[in-house]
Amino acid sequence: MLSWTVTFLVIAVIAAILGFGGIAGVATGVAKVLFVLFLALFAVSLVTRRRA
């Protein structure tokens, strides 16, 4: 999941450098959502490991 976040972040940076503002904005938004999802899943996995 984290690799997808980094991939979309790199796409956003490259698109921003090349002047594609719309694509950069969408890729940045996707990267933010994936990062938050990754953090939430990480927190859930930490809590479930402590119970087991």
PDB file with SEQRES, HELIX, SHEET and CRYST1 records, atoms N, CA, C and O in Angstrom:
SEQRES   1 A   52  MET LEU SER TRP THR VAL THR PHE LEU VAL ILE ALA VAL          
SEQRES   2 A   52  ILE ALA ALA ILE LEU GLY PHE GLY GLY ILE ALA GLY VAL          
SEQRES   3 A   52  ALA THR GLY VAL ALA LYS VAL LEU PHE VAL LEU PHE LEU          
SEQRES   4 A   52  ALA LEU PHE ALA VAL SER LEU VAL THR ARG ARG ARG ALA          
HELIX    1 AA1 LEU A    2  LEU A   18  1                                  17    
HELIX    2 AA2 GLY A   21  ARG A   51  1                                  31    
CRYST1    1.000    1.000    1.000  90.00  90.00  90.00 P 1           1          
ATOM      1  N   MET A   1       0.839  -1.190   0.000  1.00  0.00           N  
ATOM      2  CA  MET A   1       0.000   0.000   0.000  1.00  0.00           C  
ATOM      3  C   MET A   1       0.882   1.251   0.000  1.00  0.00           C  
ATOM      4  O   MET A   1       0.591   2.228  -0.689  1.00  0.00           O  
ATOM      5  N   LEU A   2       1.930   1.206   0.758  1.00  0.00           N  
ATOM      6  CA  LEU A   2       2.814   2.376   0.817  1.00  0.00           C  
ATOM      7  C   LEU A   2       3.526   2.596  -0.513  1.00  0.00           C  
ATOM      8  O   LEU A   2       3.816   3.736  -0.878  1.00  0.00           O  
ATOM      9  N   SER A   3       3.806   1.537  -1.226  1.00  0.00           N  
ATOM     10  CA  SER A   3       4.462   1.690  -2.527  1.00  0.00           C  
ATOM     11  C   SER A   3       3.550   2.399  -3.524  1.00  0.00           C  
ATOM     12  O   SER A   3       4.032   3.158  -4.364  1.00  0.00           O  
ATOM     13  N   TRP A   4       2.229   2.161  -3.443  1.00  0.00           N  
ATOM     14  CA  TRP A   4       1.279   2.858  -4.303  1.00  0.00           C  
ATOM     15  C   TRP A   4       1.277   4.349  -3.989  1.00  0.00           C  
ATOM     16  O   TRP A   4       1.194   5.183  -4.890  1.00  0.00           O  
ATOM     17  N   THR A   5       1.369   4.674  -2.706  1.00  0.00           N  
ATOM     18  CA  THR A   5       1.400   6.075  -2.302  1.00  0.00           C  
ATOM     19  C   THR A   5       2.619   6.781  -2.877  1.00  0.00           C  
ATOM     20  O   THR A   5       2.515   7.887  -3.406  1.00  0.00           O  
ATOM     21  N   VAL A   6       3.762   6.141  -2.770  1.00  0.00           N  
ATOM     22  CA  VAL A   6       4.996   6.720  -3.297  1.00  0.00           C  
ATOM     23  C   VAL A   6       4.914   6.838  -4.823  1.00  0.00           C  
ATOM     24  O   VAL A   6       5.381   7.823  -5.396  1.00  0.00           O  
ATOM     25  N   THR A   7       4.324   5.840  -5.477  1.00  0.00           N  
ATOM     26  CA  THR A   7       4.181   5.881  -6.932  1.00  0.00           C  
ATOM     27  C   THR A   7       3.342   7.068  -7.376  1.00  0.00           C  
ATOM     28  O   THR A   7       3.729   7.791  -8.294  1.00  0.00           O  
ATOM     29  N   PHE A   8       2.189   7.277  -6.728  1.00  0.00           N  
ATOM     30  CA  PHE A   8       1.346   8.403  -7.096  1.00  0.00           C  
ATOM     31  C   PHE A   8       2.005   9.733  -6.750  1.00  0.00           C  
ATOM     32  O   PHE A   8       1.802  10.723  -7.453  1.00  0.00           O  
ATOM     33  N   LEU A   9       2.777   9.768  -5.695  1.00  0.00           N  
ATOM     34  CA  LEU A   9       3.495  10.991  -5.341  1.00  0.00           C  
ATOM     35  C   LEU A   9       4.542  11.332  -6.394  1.00  0.00           C  
ATOM     36  O   LEU A   9       4.697  12.497  -6.759  1.00  0.00           O  
ATOM     37  N   VAL A  10       5.257  10.333  -6.881  1.00  0.00           N  
ATOM     38  CA  VAL A  10       6.256  10.557  -7.925  1.00  0.00           C  
ATOM     39  C   VAL A  10       5.574  11.012  -9.212  1.00  0.00           C  
ATOM     40  O   VAL A  10       6.069  11.911  -9.891  1.00  0.00           O  
ATOM     41  N   ILE A  11       4.438  10.396  -9.554  1.00  0.00           N  
ATOM     42  CA  ILE A  11       3.684  10.812 -10.740  1.00  0.00           C  
ATOM     43  C   ILE A  11       3.255  12.269 -10.601  1.00  0.00           C  
ATOM     44  O   ILE A  11       3.330  13.037 -11.560  1.00  0.00           O  
ATOM     45  N   ALA A  12       2.809  12.645  -9.411  1.00  0.00           N  
ATOM     46  CA  ALA A  12       2.375  14.028  -9.181  1.00  0.00           C  
ATOM     47  C   ALA A  12       3.526  15.008  -9.335  1.00  0.00           C  
ATOM     48  O   ALA A  12       3.357  16.077  -9.921  1.00  0.00           O  
ATOM     49  N   VAL A  13       4.683  14.658  -8.820  1.00  0.00           N  
ATOM     50  CA  VAL A  13       5.836  15.559  -8.924  1.00  0.00           C  
ATOM     51  C   VAL A  13       6.269  15.705 -10.379  1.00  0.00           C  
ATOM     52  O   VAL A  13       6.549  16.812 -10.837  1.00  0.00           O  
ATOM     53  N   ILE A  14       6.323  14.589 -11.107  1.00  0.00           N  
ATOM     54  CA  ILE A  14       6.721  14.649 -12.516  1.00  0.00           C  
ATOM     55  C   ILE A  14       5.707  15.454 -13.323  1.00  0.00           C  
ATOM     56  O   ILE A  14       6.085  16.265 -14.168  1.00  0.00           O  
ATOM     57  N   ALA A  15       4.425  15.232 -13.064  1.00  0.00           N  
ATOM     58  CA  ALA A  15       3.384  15.975 -13.788  1.00  0.00           C  
ATOM     59  C   ALA A  15       3.453  17.462 -13.471  1.00  0.00           C  
ATOM     60  O   ALA A  15       3.241  18.295 -14.352  1.00  0.00           O  
ATOM     61  N   ALA A  16       3.748  17.800 -12.219  1.00  0.00           N  
ATOM     62  CA  ALA A  16       3.852  19.214 -11.848  1.00  0.00           C  
ATOM     63  C   ALA A  16       5.054  19.875 -12.529  1.00  0.00           C  
ATOM     64  O   ALA A  16       4.973  21.025 -12.958  1.00  0.00           O  
ATOM     65  N   ILE A  17       6.154  19.151 -12.624  1.00  0.00           N  
ATOM     66  CA  ILE A  17       7.349  19.705 -13.276  1.00  0.00           C  
ATOM     67  C   ILE A  17       7.085  19.941 -14.760  1.00  0.00           C  
ATOM     68  O   ILE A  17       7.543  20.931 -15.330  1.00  0.00           O  
ATOM     69  N   LEU A  18       6.335  19.015 -15.387  1.00  0.00           N  
ATOM     70  CA  LEU A  18       6.059  19.133 -16.818  1.00  0.00           C  
ATOM     71  C   LEU A  18       4.905  20.086 -17.127  1.00  0.00           C  
ATOM     72  O   LEU A  18       4.628  20.368 -18.293  1.00  0.00           O  
ATOM     73  N   GLY A  19       4.234  20.579 -16.093  1.00  0.00           N  
ATOM     74  CA  GLY A  19       3.196  21.569 -16.303  1.00  0.00           C  
ATOM     75  C   GLY A  19       1.781  21.029 -16.434  1.00  0.00           C  
ATOM     76  O   GLY A  19       0.878  21.759 -16.841  1.00  0.00           O  
ATOM     77  N   PHE A  20       1.577  19.776 -16.099  1.00  0.00           N  
ATOM     78  CA  PHE A  20       0.240  19.186 -16.149  1.00  0.00           C  
ATOM     79  C   PHE A  20      -0.414  19.341 -14.777  1.00  0.00           C  
ATOM     80  O   PHE A  20      -0.366  18.426 -13.954  1.00  0.00           O  
ATOM     81  N   GLY A  21      -1.020  20.492 -14.538  1.00  0.00           N  
ATOM     82  CA  GLY A  21      -1.574  20.805 -13.226  1.00  0.00           C  
ATOM     83  C   GLY A  21      -2.727  19.905 -12.817  1.00  0.00           C  
ATOM     84  O   GLY A  21      -2.815  19.505 -11.656  1.00  0.00           O  
ATOM     85  N   GLY A  22      -3.620  19.578 -13.759  1.00  0.00           N  
ATOM     86  CA  GLY A  22      -4.767  18.740 -13.439  1.00  0.00           C  
ATOM     87  C   GLY A  22      -4.365  17.340 -13.031  1.00  0.00           C  
ATOM     88  O   GLY A  22      -4.875  16.799 -12.050  1.00  0.00           O  
ATOM     89  N   ILE A  23      -3.454  16.756 -13.782  1.00  0.00           N  
ATOM     90  CA  ILE A  23      -2.987  15.406 -13.467  1.00  0.00           C  
ATOM     91  C   ILE A  23      -2.222  15.406 -12.155  1.00  0.00           C  
ATOM     92  O   ILE A  23      -2.355  14.474 -11.362  1.00  0.00           O  
ATOM     93  N   ALA A  24      -1.430  16.429 -11.918  1.00  0.00           N  
ATOM     94  CA  ALA A  24      -0.667  16.519 -10.673  1.00  0.00           C  
ATOM     95  C   ALA A  24      -1.600  16.623  -9.474  1.00  0.00           C  
ATOM     96  O   ALA A  24      -1.353  16.015  -8.433  1.00  0.00           O  
ATOM     97  N   GLY A  25      -2.673  17.396  -9.623  1.00  0.00           N  
ATOM     98  CA  GLY A  25      -3.629  17.537  -8.525  1.00  0.00           C  
ATOM     99  C   GLY A  25      -4.342  16.237  -8.208  1.00  0.00           C  
ATOM    100  O   GLY A  25      -4.529  15.891  -7.042  1.00  0.00           O  
ATOM    101  N   VAL A  26      -4.739  15.521  -9.244  1.00  0.00           N  
ATOM    102  CA  VAL A  26      -5.422  14.236  -9.040  1.00  0.00           C  
ATOM    103  C   VAL A  26      -4.474  13.220  -8.418  1.00  0.00           C  
ATOM    104  O   VAL A  26      -4.850  12.515  -7.481  1.00  0.00           O  
ATOM    105  N   ALA A  27      -3.260  13.137  -8.923  1.00  0.00           N  
ATOM    106  CA  ALA A  27      -2.293  12.185  -8.384  1.00  0.00           C  
ATOM    107  C   ALA A  27      -1.947  12.509  -6.935  1.00  0.00           C  
ATOM    108  O   ALA A  27      -1.765  11.603  -6.123  1.00  0.00           O  
ATOM    109  N   THR A  28      -1.855  13.792  -6.608  1.00  0.00           N  
ATOM    110  CA  THR A  28      -1.589  14.181  -5.224  1.00  0.00           C  
ATOM    111  C   THR A  28      -2.745  13.795  -4.320  1.00  0.00           C  
ATOM    112  O   THR A  28      -2.530  13.315  -3.207  1.00  0.00           O  
ATOM    113  N   GLY A  29      -3.966  13.999  -4.785  1.00  0.00           N  
ATOM    114  CA  GLY A  29      -5.138  13.613  -4.000  1.00  0.00           C  
ATOM    115  C   GLY A  29      -5.192  12.117  -3.749  1.00  0.00           C  
ATOM    116  O   GLY A  29      -5.497  11.681  -2.639  1.00  0.00           O  
ATOM    117  N   VAL A  30      -4.898  11.336  -4.767  1.00  0.00           N  
ATOM    118  CA  VAL A  30      -4.882   9.879  -4.611  1.00  0.00           C  
ATOM    119  C   VAL A  30      -3.795   9.459  -3.642  1.00  0.00           C  
ATOM    120  O   VAL A  30      -4.012   8.579  -2.808  1.00  0.00           O  
ATOM    121  N   ALA A  31      -2.626  10.079  -3.740  1.00  0.00           N  
ATOM    122  CA  ALA A  31      -1.523   9.744  -2.835  1.00  0.00           C  
ATOM    123  C   ALA A  31      -1.893  10.059  -1.386  1.00  0.00           C  
ATOM    124  O   ALA A  31      -1.556   9.293  -0.484  1.00  0.00           O  
ATOM    125  N   LYS A  32      -2.579  11.171  -1.156  1.00  0.00           N  
ATOM    126  CA  LYS A  32      -2.992  11.527   0.207  1.00  0.00           C  
ATOM    127  C   LYS A  32      -3.986  10.521   0.761  1.00  0.00           C  
ATOM    128  O   LYS A  32      -3.876  10.102   1.913  1.00  0.00           O  
ATOM    129  N   VAL A  33      -4.959  10.129  -0.059  1.00  0.00           N  
ATOM    130  CA  VAL A  33      -5.967   9.160   0.389  1.00  0.00           C  
ATOM    131  C   VAL A  33      -5.313   7.821   0.692  1.00  0.00           C  
ATOM    132  O   VAL A  33      -5.612   7.206   1.717  1.00  0.00           O  
ATOM    133  N   LEU A  34      -4.430   7.362  -0.178  1.00  0.00           N  
ATOM    134  CA  LEU A  34      -3.755   6.086   0.060  1.00  0.00           C  
ATOM    135  C   LEU A  34      -2.875   6.134   1.305  1.00  0.00           C  
ATOM    136  O   LEU A  34      -2.776   5.148   2.034  1.00  0.00           O  
ATOM    137  N   PHE A  35      -2.238   7.274   1.549  1.00  0.00           N  
ATOM    138  CA  PHE A  35      -1.390   7.395   2.732  1.00  0.00           C  
ATOM    139  C   PHE A  35      -2.218   7.322   4.013  1.00  0.00           C  
ATOM    140  O   PHE A  35      -1.823   6.659   4.972  1.00  0.00           O  
ATOM    141  N   VAL A  36      -3.356   7.996   4.031  1.00  0.00           N  
ATOM    142  CA  VAL A  36      -4.225   7.948   5.204  1.00  0.00           C  
ATOM    143  C   VAL A  36      -4.765   6.530   5.396  1.00  0.00           C  
ATOM    144  O   VAL A  36      -4.847   6.044   6.524  1.00  0.00           O  
ATOM    145  N   LEU A  37      -5.130   5.873   4.307  1.00  0.00           N  
ATOM    146  CA  LEU A  37      -5.601   4.501   4.388  1.00  0.00           C  
ATOM    147  C   LEU A  37      -4.508   3.581   4.909  1.00  0.00           C  
ATOM    148  O   LEU A  37      -4.780   2.693   5.717  1.00  0.00           O  
ATOM    149  N   PHE A  38      -3.276   3.781   4.455  1.00  0.00           N  
ATOM    150  CA  PHE A  38      -2.148   3.005   4.947  1.00  0.00           C  
ATOM    151  C   PHE A  38      -1.941   3.207   6.448  1.00  0.00           C  
ATOM    152  O   PHE A  38      -1.719   2.243   7.181  1.00  0.00           O  
ATOM    153  N   LEU A  39      -2.012   4.440   6.898  1.00  0.00           N  
ATOM    154  CA  LEU A  39      -1.846   4.706   8.331  1.00  0.00           C  
ATOM    155  C   LEU A  39      -2.952   4.065   9.158  1.00  0.00           C  
ATOM    156  O   LEU A  39      -2.692   3.530  10.236  1.00  0.00           O  
ATOM    157  N   ALA A  40      -4.177   4.116   8.660  1.00  0.00           N  
ATOM    158  CA  ALA A  40      -5.293   3.510   9.387  1.00  0.00           C  
ATOM    159  C   ALA A  40      -5.124   1.995   9.473  1.00  0.00           C  
ATOM    160  O   ALA A  40      -5.331   1.407  10.534  1.00  0.00           O  
ATOM    161  N   LEU A  41      -4.754   1.367   8.373  1.00  0.00           N  
ATOM    162  CA  LEU A  41      -4.537  -0.084   8.401  1.00  0.00           C  
ATOM    163  C   LEU A  41      -3.358  -0.457   9.289  1.00  0.00           C  
ATOM    164  O   LEU A  41      -3.390  -1.492   9.953  1.00  0.00           O  
ATOM    165  N   PHE A  42      -2.328   0.366   9.309  1.00  0.00           N  
ATOM    166  CA  PHE A  42      -1.189   0.119  10.184  1.00  0.00           C  
ATOM    167  C   PHE A  42      -1.599   0.192  11.650  1.00  0.00           C  
ATOM    168  O   PHE A  42      -1.185  -0.643  12.454  1.00  0.00           O  
ATOM    169  N   ALA A  43      -2.411   1.187  12.002  1.00  0.00           N  
ATOM    170  CA  ALA A  43      -2.875   1.326  13.380  1.00  0.00           C  
ATOM    171  C   ALA A  43      -3.749   0.136  13.782  1.00  0.00           C  
ATOM    172  O   ALA A  43      -3.636  -0.373  14.897  1.00  0.00           O  
ATOM    173  N   VAL A  44      -4.610  -0.300  12.880  1.00  0.00           N  
ATOM    174  CA  VAL A  44      -5.461  -1.455  13.171  1.00  0.00           C  
ATOM    175  C   VAL A  44      -4.615  -2.703  13.363  1.00  0.00           C  
ATOM    176  O   VAL A  44      -4.889  -3.500  14.261  1.00  0.00           O  
ATOM    177  N   SER A  45      -3.597  -2.886  12.543  1.00  0.00           N  
ATOM    178  CA  SER A  45      -2.751  -4.066  12.694  1.00  0.00           C  
ATOM    179  C   SER A  45      -1.966  -4.031  14.005  1.00  0.00           C  
ATOM    180  O   SER A  45      -1.716  -5.076  14.605  1.00  0.00           O  
ATOM    181  N   LEU A  46      -1.576  -2.839  14.451  1.00  0.00           N  
ATOM    182  CA  LEU A  46      -0.877  -2.748  15.739  1.00  0.00           C  
ATOM    183  C   LEU A  46      -1.807  -3.122  16.895  1.00  0.00           C  
ATOM    184  O   LEU A  46      -1.399  -3.824  17.820  1.00  0.00           O  
ATOM    185  N   VAL A  47      -3.033  -2.661  16.842  1.00  0.00           N  
ATOM    186  CA  VAL A  47      -3.991  -2.958  17.914  1.00  0.00           C  
ATOM    187  C   VAL A  47      -4.330  -4.432  17.941  1.00  0.00           C  
ATOM    188  O   VAL A  47      -4.409  -5.020  19.020  1.00  0.00           O  
ATOM    189  N   THR A  48      -4.534  -5.052  16.779  1.00  0.00           N  
ATOM    190  CA  THR A  48      -4.896  -6.462  16.754  1.00  0.00           C  
ATOM    191  C   THR A  48      -3.744  -7.361  17.154  1.00  0.00           C  
ATOM    192  O   THR A  48      -3.977  -8.439  17.701  1.00  0.00           O  
ATOM    193  N   ARG A  49      -2.519  -6.957  16.903  1.00  0.00           N  
ATOM    194  CA  ARG A  49      -1.376  -7.774  17.328  1.00  0.00           C  
ATOM    195  C   ARG A  49      -1.230  -7.773  18.851  1.00  0.00           C  
ATOM    196  O   ARG A  49      -0.817  -8.778  19.429  1.00  0.00           O  
ATOM    197  N   ARG A  50      -1.556  -6.680  19.494  1.00  0.00           N  
ATOM    198  CA  ARG A  50      -1.432  -6.616  20.953  1.00  0.00           C  
ATOM    199  C   ARG A  50      -2.448  -7.496  21.637  1.00  0.00           C  
ATOM    200  O   ARG A  50      -2.186  -8.017  22.722  1.00  0.00           O  
ATOM    201  N   ARG A  51      -3.610  -7.672  21.021  1.00  0.00           N  
ATOM    202  CA  ARG A  51      -4.654  -8.510  21.622  1.00  0.00           C  
ATOM    203  C   ARG A  51      -4.346  -9.990  21.489  1.00  0.00           C  
ATOM    204  O   ARG A  51      -4.759 -10.787  22.332  1.00  0.00           O  
ATOM    205  N   ALA A  52      -3.633 -10.362  20.454  1.00  0.00           N  
ATOM    206  CA  ALA A  52      -3.383 -11.787  20.192  1.00  0.00           C  
ATOM    207  C   ALA A  52      -2.314 -12.382  21.070  1.00  0.00           C  
ATOM    208  O   ALA A  52      -2.007 -13.568  20.953  1.00  0.00           O  
TER     209      ALA A  52                                                      
END                                                                             
